[in-house]
Amino acid sequence: MGLCRRDFLRWGLMGLAAGGMVTRSVYPIYGTEEEEPKRGLEYNPEDHYYGYLIDTYKCIGCGMCVQACKMENSVPEKFFRTWVERYLIADNGEDLVVDSPHGGISGFQPEVTKFNITKGFFVPKMCNHCQNTPCIQVCPVGASYMTEDGLVLVDFKHCIGCGYCVQACPYGSRFMNPYTHTADKCTWCYHRISRYMLPACVQACPVKARRFGDLKDPNDEVRRIIATERVGVLQPDLLTKPKCFYLGLDKEVV
Amino acid sequence: MLEPTYYSFPNDLHIHWSLMIVMYPYITGLVAGAFIVSSLYHVFNRKELFPVARFSLGASFAFLSVATFPLLNHLGHPLRGPLIMITPNFSSAMAGFGLIYAFYFLVVLLEIWLITRADIIRYARQSRGLKRLMYKLLALGVYDDSPEALEFDHKTTKVLAGIGIPAACLLHGYVGFLFGALKSNPWWSTPLMPIIFLFSAMVSGIAMIIILYQIIMVYKGITINSGCIQSMCRWLWLFMIFTVTLEMLEIITLAYEQAEEWEVISHLLTTFLPFSFLGIQVVFGSLIPFILLAIIVLMNPYLTDRLRNTLAFVSSFILLIQVWSMRWNVVIGGQIFSKSFRGFRDYQPQFLEKEGILASLIIFALPFIIMVIYEKIIPSFEGLKGREMITEIEPTVQYKGA
């Protein structure tokens, strides 16, 4: 007695569903193979120290990172945990246009300038997770804190919403969340990286202009580039020691 | 840095520290200034200030009582406000506020109690019913008004006032430090900031006492003490000269250095703050009172009491506006430019918003209501006889009270 086609499909689909459920329970689905979590490894913050690398030569200003961040972290409208800036600079070195329409979330339209553009580039920005961070220093209640793996986070349940950290951050990375009434900022997607996944913006970048790495890992590519290439940080004179490094940083970028 | 291209960081949409944060240093400044007037009498024996010594302490208490209100109204989570004292992060300048505030409040309360204790006992003995109970509660069960006890009170008051001076300076210097210690903002980040705040606090406090003293005296039909007004005007003139000099030094230094921040600050001053800074703070608020006070101080023998009082009143009123505009220019001015140093945003306070004009007016009215109640319970201008009993100091300038 052979299976009819209908039974074959029924049993086949049920079998696939059951198999899928078993697999799902053993191996949670995490997305692409590239950022698949290191299964079986319990996350220990002490074993890591993260750094972020932005290659401004590669960034095409598509805004995918901003979109990914908005969706991943439910960032309130009009505010940004990450954004992309465009710099258009004249040959005289004095005229320039800087913009970031809606944080660059929908990319950039061609800009007509009054001068000849000789230099143009995109600069993604976000919280620099500084080592010597002014925001943690000024938080009166300790709601802003640094994790052992080097991230600067905000405890939303403890933040009193004074906004002192927003004033203290020289990079404009913090904002007051209009819904939680607390300070808000980029977390480098801590909920993802603590599961050995990449931050949403890094994963979404189509040209690998954004890279995320573990500075404690001797084989890490980001660590190697920071150690061997000429990298810069934003506003180094403030000695905040950002952990967000840039390749191809221009003097006009603040 | 190149010319501003009007680019603000995307998160620099609004001014976050609003009118409430303008009111906060203004009110704490009045606290410190009023306390200094009282201390000039109690510690430095400026006996000509006797008529206002006790009242200025009450005024300091009234302003101190509401000093936290603007902050609490500003907080995103006001109910979490006490966490500043419960889980303070001591690397934060703001965390010190709770402790300094609490300590200072204690000093002021103790000083008021010691100064008014004899009166409270007297009222407790004279009054009946609920009023008697209230005074008995205020007396804290201590009814010893012997000359020895009052002498002890007087000495302790002197010590407390001595402690209170650095505490007042700390309270307000610290408010300046809140701004001055932020390296992210070149308009705020200067070591001069706490000192400027401190001196302008003295200016506003003394000016407020001059105005209130005159109003109360007119209301009560008591002759205004010329020596007292003259003395306060001298102090006011001195402190305003210090304040304006420091304010101008800061700007001149920035302009002379021509460092990169000057580009954005010069744009700020000429485009966004020409009225409130150049117009109100510098010309109207500083120059006119300087001239009026100079007339009072330098031409004293030629002035009639009425003219002196009028000049003092007008210059004090203008100086109150000057100090307020200084707070505005610091707090709001420092947020008008984006941290990109290329873009600007404007701020127009709304009348009815949570941190708007009406809320500010209500908060600012509260100390005066407290003062009225305070004066009803423990009058400061009751007459010389009772006062002599309390202070046991014979003022050189006689109080022409009723």
Interface residues (C-beta under 8 A of the other chain):
Chain A: K78 F79 F80 W83 E85 E94 D95 L96 V97 V98 D99 S100 H102 G103 K125 P134 I136 Q137 V138 C139 P140 V141 G142 H158 C159 I160 G161 C162 G163 Y164 V166 Q167 A168 C169 P170 Y171 G172 S173 R174 F175 M176 T180 H181 T182 L238 E252 V254
Chain B: M1 L2 E3 T5 Y7 F9 P10 N11 D12 L13 H16 W17 L71 H74 L75 G76 H77 R80 G81 L83 I84 T87 P88 N89 S91 S92 A93 M94 A95 F97 L178 L182 K183 S184 N185 Q335 S338 K339 S340 F341 R342
